[in-house]
Amino acid sequence: MKTDQLTPEQRASAGLFLGDNRGWGFGVSMVTKRDYVASVPGRFGWDGVLGTSWYSDLQEDMVAMLMTQCLGFPSGIDRNFWSSTYQAIDD
């Protein structure tokens, strides 16, 4: 199911977990609009509460994973990781 096919109820319930720039797709979080360098529409994956993050970007042919041993992501390490990952792409 594409994120633009969600019912209003599904989109409202997803907002609690996913925020304004994500929806559900492929059974996981899917970026629907860009709000920083690594929020590429179509990117899908999941952020875990115990410091893990996995995303796939089919347009870039990329899969990346961040694993920490902390509750959450201290000091914005997740944004730094994803920003650095996208900045390292050499097209």
N, CA and C of each residue as an Amber inpcrd file, in Angstrom:
protein
   273
   0.8350000  -1.1800000   0.0000000   0.0000000   0.0000000   0.0000000
   0.8780000   1.2410000   0.0000000   0.6100000   2.1460000  -0.8820000
   1.3450000   3.4000000  -0.9170000   0.8140000   4.3240000   0.1660000
   1.6520000   5.2350000   0.6330000   1.2380000   6.1230000   1.7180000
   0.1300000   7.0660000   1.3040000   0.0080000   7.3940000   0.0180000
  -1.0620000   8.2840000  -0.4020000  -2.4050000   7.5640000  -0.4810000
  -2.4330000   6.2560000  -0.2290000  -3.6640000   5.4880000  -0.2550000
  -4.1920000   5.2070000   1.1480000  -3.6020000   5.7900000   2.1690000
  -4.0650000   5.5780000   3.5330000  -5.3780000   6.3100000   3.7740000
  -6.2230000   5.7230000   4.5990000  -7.4440000   6.4100000   4.9980000
  -7.0700000   7.5250000   5.9690000  -7.9360000   8.5100000   6.1530000
  -7.6380000   9.5740000   7.1340000  -7.3900000   9.0220000   8.5370000
  -8.1040000   7.9670000   8.9140000  -7.9080000   7.3650000  10.2390000
  -6.5220000   6.7250000  10.3530000  -6.0950000   6.0170000   9.2940000
  -4.7720000   5.3950000   9.3020000  -3.6810000   6.4560000   9.3630000
  -3.8260000   7.5300000   8.5920000  -2.8250000   8.6000000   8.5800000
  -2.7600000   9.2820000   9.9530000  -3.9130000   9.5130000  10.5830000
  -3.9470000  10.1610000  11.9040000  -3.2720000   9.2930000  12.9580000
  -3.5230000   7.9840000  12.9400000  -2.9040000   7.1060000  13.9400000
  -1.4160000   6.9490000  13.6930000  -0.9720000   7.0220000  12.4450000
   0.4490000   6.9010000  12.1330000   1.2220000   8.1180000  12.6020000
   0.5880000   9.2910000  12.6310000   1.2660000  10.5270000  13.0250000
   1.8530000  10.4720000  14.4200000   1.2520000   9.7260000  15.3170000
   1.7670000   9.5940000  16.6740000   3.1860000   9.0330000  16.6790000
   3.4620000   8.0660000  15.8160000   4.7660000   7.4160000  15.7520000
   5.6810000   8.0010000  14.6870000   5.0960000   8.4630000  13.5930000
   5.8930000   8.7660000  12.4230000   6.1160000  10.2450000  12.1630000
   5.3510000  11.1210000  12.7560000   5.5210000  12.5490000  12.5230000
   4.8560000  13.0000000  11.2340000   5.1760000  14.2260000  10.8160000
   4.5120000  14.8390000   9.6670000   5.0890000  14.4340000   8.3200000
   6.3110000  13.9060000   8.2910000   6.9350000  13.6230000   6.9990000
   7.0260000  12.1330000   6.6820000   6.2450000  11.3130000   7.3750000
   6.3040000   9.8720000   7.1430000   4.9100000   9.2810000   7.1370000
   4.8220000   8.0980000   6.5490000   3.5880000   7.3360000   6.5350000
   3.9370000   5.8600000   6.6020000   2.9350000   5.0220000   6.4370000
   3.1660000   3.5800000   6.4300000   3.3150000   3.1110000   4.9960000
   4.2280000   2.1940000   4.7620000   4.4070000   1.5830000   3.4520000
   5.3230000   0.3910000   3.6010000   5.0820000  -0.6720000   2.8680000
   5.8850000  -1.8950000   2.9740000   5.8760000  -2.4450000   4.3990000
   4.8880000  -2.0890000   5.2050000   4.7980000  -2.5460000   6.5900000
   5.7250000  -1.8260000   7.5400000   6.4030000  -0.7770000   7.0730000
   7.3240000   0.0010000   7.9020000   7.1180000   1.4980000   7.6200000
   7.9410000   2.3240000   8.2280000   7.8980000   3.7650000   8.0160000
   8.3800000   4.1050000   6.6120000   7.6970000   5.0410000   5.9610000
   8.0940000   5.4730000   4.6280000   8.0920000   6.9960000   4.5820000
   9.2040000   7.5860000   4.1460000   9.3150000   9.0440000   4.0710000
   8.4200000   9.5480000   2.9420000   7.5830000  10.5500000   3.2560000
   6.6610000  11.1020000   2.2700000   7.0470000  12.5030000   1.8140000
   7.8200000  13.2350000   2.6300000   8.2940000  14.5570000   2.2190000
   9.6100000  14.8740000   2.9140000  10.4270000  15.6610000   2.2470000
  11.7680000  15.9830000   2.7440000  11.6920000  17.0670000   3.8200000
  12.3970000  16.8230000   4.9550000  12.5400000  17.8770000   5.9600000
  14.0030000  18.0650000   6.3740000  14.8880000  17.2130000   5.9120000
  16.3310000  17.4120000   6.0140000  17.0120000  16.5270000   4.9800000
  18.3260000  16.6210000   4.8540000  19.0460000  16.0060000   3.7330000
  18.7720000  14.5080000   3.5670000  18.5810000  13.7820000   4.6390000
  18.4020000  12.3270000   4.5340000  16.9420000  11.8940000   4.4640000
  16.0240000  12.8180000   4.5720000  14.6060000  12.4580000   4.4380000
  14.2170000  12.4780000   2.9710000  14.5330000  11.4160000   2.2880000
  14.2790000  11.3130000   0.8610000  12.9440000  10.6000000   0.6610000
  11.9830000  11.2360000  -0.0050000  10.7050000  10.5670000  -0.2420000
  10.9070000   9.2050000  -0.9170000  10.2350000   8.1980000  -0.3680000
  10.3720000   6.8350000  -0.8720000  11.3020000   5.9800000  -0.0400000
  12.1360000   6.5990000   0.7890000  13.0240000   5.8430000   1.6840000
  12.1590000   5.1460000   2.7300000  12.4400000   3.8880000   3.0140000
  11.6330000   3.1680000   3.9940000  12.5110000   2.3920000   4.9540000
  12.0090000   2.1750000   6.1690000  12.7350000   1.4470000   7.2030000
  12.0940000   1.6750000   8.5510000  12.9200000   1.6540000   9.5950000
  12.3640000   1.8110000  10.9410000  13.4270000   2.3010000  11.9080000
  13.0200000   3.1470000  12.8580000  13.8550000   3.5720000  13.9760000
  13.3660000   2.8530000  15.2200000  14.2440000   2.1270000  15.8830000
  13.8760000   1.4150000  17.0940000  14.1330000   2.2600000  18.3300000
  13.3560000   2.0370000  19.3550000  13.4730000   2.8190000  20.5880000
  14.7870000   2.5320000  21.3220000  15.4110000   1.4080000  21.0640000
  16.6400000   1.0520000  21.7640000  17.8970000   1.3780000  20.9540000
  17.8170000   2.4090000  20.1030000  19.0070000   2.9160000  19.4290000
  19.3960000   2.2250000  18.1500000  18.4260000   1.6270000  17.4510000
  18.7220000   1.0340000  16.1480000  17.9450000   1.7880000  15.0730000
  18.4790000   1.8130000  13.8810000  17.8230000   2.4790000  12.7670000
  18.2390000   1.7740000  11.4840000  17.2520000   1.4090000  10.6680000
  17.5090000   0.7500000   9.3910000  16.6410000   1.4060000   8.3260000
  17.2260000   1.7080000   7.1820000  16.4720000   2.2660000   6.0580000
  17.0250000   1.7470000   4.7430000  16.1330000   1.6360000   3.7690000
  16.4840000   1.2940000   2.3990000  16.0330000   2.4330000   1.4990000
  16.8630000   2.7580000   0.5270000  16.5280000   3.7720000  -0.4730000
  16.7360000   3.1200000  -1.8320000  15.6430000   2.7370000  -2.4750000
  15.7320000   2.0190000  -3.7440000  16.2920000   2.8930000  -4.8590000
  16.0400000   4.1940000  -4.8310000  16.5630000   5.0900000  -5.8640000
  18.0830000   5.1690000  -5.8160000  18.6610000   5.0790000  -4.6320000
  20.1200000   5.1370000  -4.4720000  20.7400000   3.7440000  -4.4020000
  19.9100000   2.6850000  -4.4870000  20.3930000   1.3140000  -4.3720000
  21.1930000   1.1500000  -3.0750000  20.5880000   1.6040000  -1.9600000
  21.3050000   1.6670000  -0.6910000  20.4720000   1.0720000   0.4460000
  21.1500000   0.3330000   1.3030000  20.6030000  -0.1340000   2.5690000
  21.6280000   0.2260000   3.6280000  21.1850000   0.8500000   4.7190000
  22.1180000   1.2210000   5.7840000  21.4620000   0.9830000   7.1390000
  22.3020000   0.7040000   8.1380000  21.8080000   0.4070000   9.4720000
  22.7270000   1.0470000  10.5080000  22.1130000   1.6100000  11.5330000
  22.8280000   2.1810000  12.6710000  22.4030000   1.4100000  13.9100000
  23.3730000   0.9510000  14.6810000  23.0670000   0.2260000  15.9200000
  23.8820000   0.8290000  17.0540000  23.1870000   1.3300000  18.0570000
  23.8540000   1.8590000  19.2420000  23.4320000   1.0170000  20.4390000
  24.0290000   1.2730000  21.5550000  23.6650000   0.5620000  22.7790000
  23.0920000   1.5420000  23.7850000  22.2310000   2.4330000  23.3060000
  21.6240000   3.4670000  24.1510000  20.1230000   3.4790000  23.9250000
  19.3930000   3.8730000  24.9320000  17.9620000   4.0770000  24.7880000
  17.7560000   5.3490000  23.9840000  17.1670000   5.2270000  22.8210000
  16.9900000   6.3840000  21.9500000  18.2760000   6.6990000  21.2140000
  18.3770000   7.9330000  20.7300000  19.5540000   8.3660000  19.9810000
  20.1410000   9.5980000  20.6500000  21.1700000   9.4330000  21.4830000
  21.7420000  10.5780000  22.1910000  22.4260000  11.5620000  21.2480000
  22.2850000  12.8260000  21.5380000  22.9810000  13.9060000  20.8230000
  22.7420000  13.9270000  19.3230000  21.6080000  13.4380000  18.8630000
  21.2950000  13.4820000  17.4380000  22.1640000  12.5950000  16.5820000
  22.7160000  11.5260000  17.1560000  23.6070000  10.6440000  16.3980000
  22.9080000  10.0490000  15.1800000  21.5990000   9.8150000  15.2620000
  20.8790000   9.2540000  14.1220000  20.8360000  10.2250000  12.9530000
  20.5450000  11.4980000  13.2090000  20.5320000  12.4900000  12.1190000
  21.9310000  12.6690000  11.5430000  22.9440000  12.6700000  12.3970000
  24.3230000  12.7860000  11.9000000  24.6880000  11.5910000  11.0230000
  24.3150000  10.3950000  11.4550000  24.6060000   9.1870000  10.6910000
  23.9310000   9.2260000   9.3180000  22.6310000   9.5150000   9.2900000
  21.9020000   9.5090000   8.0280000  22.3370000  10.6480000   7.1160000
  22.6090000  11.7980000   7.6710000  23.1130000  12.9180000   6.8510000
  24.4570000  12.5660000   6.2240000  25.3510000  11.9810000   7.0210000
  26.6620000  11.5770000   6.5100000  26.5420000  10.4830000   5.4480000
  25.6100000   9.5730000   5.6410000  25.4010000   8.4980000   4.6680000
  24.9920000   9.0640000   3.3160000  24.0610000   9.9850000   3.3100000
  23.6270000  10.5830000   2.0360000  24.6670000  11.5230000   1.4410000
  25.4230000  12.2040000   2.2790000  26.4730000  13.0890000   1.7610000
  27.6140000  12.2910000   1.1410000  27.7860000  11.0360000   1.5300000
  28.8680000  10.1970000   1.0090000  28.5470000   9.6130000  -0.3690000
  27.3240000   9.7490000  -0.8320000  26.9500000   9.1970000  -2.1350000
  27.6660000   9.9780000  -3.2290000  28.3350000   9.2390000  -4.0940000
  29.0810000   9.8430000  -5.1950000  28.4480000   9.3990000  -6.5160000
  27.5990000  10.2660000  -7.0630000  26.9020000   9.9140000  -8.3130000
  27.7280000  10.2120000  -9.5120000
